[in-house]
Amino acid sequence: EMKLVHRDFEKDGAGTLVLIPEESEDMWHAFNLIAEGDCVRANTIRKVTTESATGSTTSNRVRTTLTVQVEDIHFDTQACMLRLKGRNIEENQHVKMGAYHTIDLELNRKFTLKKSEWDSIHLDRIEQACDPSKHADIAAVVMQEGLALVCLVTSSMTIVRAKIDVPVPRKRRGDCSQHEKGLNKFYDQIVQALLRHVDFDVVKAILLASPGFVRQHFFDYMYQQAVKTDNKLLFENKGKFVLVHASSGYKHALKEILQDPAVQARLADTKATEEVRTLEAFYKMMKNEQSRAFYGPKHVFAAAEADAIEVLLISDKLFRSNEVAERRKYVDLVDKVREVGGDVKIFSSLHVSGEQLDQLTGLCAILRFPMAELEETDDSDSDDD
């Protein structure tokens, strides 16, 4: 999880936070914390050009610590990289005041974030990022013969930790020995990757997913080996393995698996599936009791005014608005719903369920009681979503 080094602020006040991102998901948390206008201080690389007395110039890459006032934020979902562009606001021997610089936040290097106001959503995010129990609660091996991905599914994203690609010779008539040998080598590598990347203390379930019988063969092989090597860890955790069908050994097959009702039943207490279930509850309510399910800003804000919201579903995308007032509006909404005992589920837009919620404006509410009067007012001012 993200390491909190130092914290110096009160809720709704100004102040600083020093953090060390330790894994790729922490960059996603940082992306959700940092806003335009914030100041970020971090160690970075700057190309510095020097001119000699004779007029010849040389340029070197120098490591230096800069503080920039952030003007532009870019998050690369594939590489999990966070890039911040802004003007230098502190004296530095290599960089003039006011000069532009781009900082790439790096894993295992600390950065300081200074804000003029830390609100309740920021505090939520910090708690989520720095609390280990909120992390990878599901592991998954998606496989087909010769190809396997070992993934960790956290509350906000899916991370591929290992890719195993082993050519398995075909079965020959009357001779399966080369095929067997190849398969066993393939299975051994998956077992090693599982033991290396999965923290069995944290993970509540390990999905083994494949087309055909691959998953069952692998599972049987793994436990035959565990007997031979007396692997206690595997025996203690045998009950955590869930064997399910997948269309292939590629990452997109994982999406289908996480939506499978049987799988959801097994993963009942993890946050990633909690989001999926909340969204399903919303759809169900919409179908069965329409006047207790609404989406879109106009209806949801009206329901909040009436203290009617039982569960608020909101996309983290709405808190990333560059308009301070726009963000404030959604933070106030969350605070208001919580004050009257409502439940708030913040969805990650990097997650399957978050993508679905974004198609419904990123804002939905399940109400405590029907508000038929809202159905009369159509959400015509949809330009504000």
Secondary structure, DSSP 8 states (H G I E B T S, - for coil): --EEEEEEE-TTS-EEEEEE--SHHHHHHHHHH--TT-EEEEEEEEEEEEE-TTS-EEEEEEEEEEEEEEEEEEEETTTTEEEEEEEE-S--SSS-TT-EEEEE--TT--EEEEES---HHHHHHHHHHH-GGGS--EEEEEEETTEEEEEEE-SS-EEEEEEEE------BTTB-HHHHHHHHHHHHHHHHHHHHH--TTT-SEEEEEESTTHHHHHHHHHHHHHHHHT-HHHHHTGGGEEEEE-S-SSTHHHHHHHT-HHHHHHTTTSHHHHHHHHHHHHHHHHHH-GGGEEESHHHHHHHHHTT-EEEEEEEGGGGG-S-HHHHHHHHHHHHHHHHTT-EEEEE-TTSHHHHHHHHTTTEEEEESS--HHHHHS----GGG-
